Amino acid sequence: MLHTDPAKRIKISEIREHIWYTKFYDGPADPPAAEVTLATPKEIDFRVPS
């Protein structure tokens, strides 16, 4: 959300202090392209656990 009120805006210093920014974390590593497969509807279990 874009805040137009300057008091509510996040400051660059707050972003730079964030652990993901300082440790260069962008999520888990992507699997190699050869290992990526798309699930077909038959492979997906649509049942709701009881």
Long-range contacts (C-beta under 8 A, 24 or more apart in sequence): none
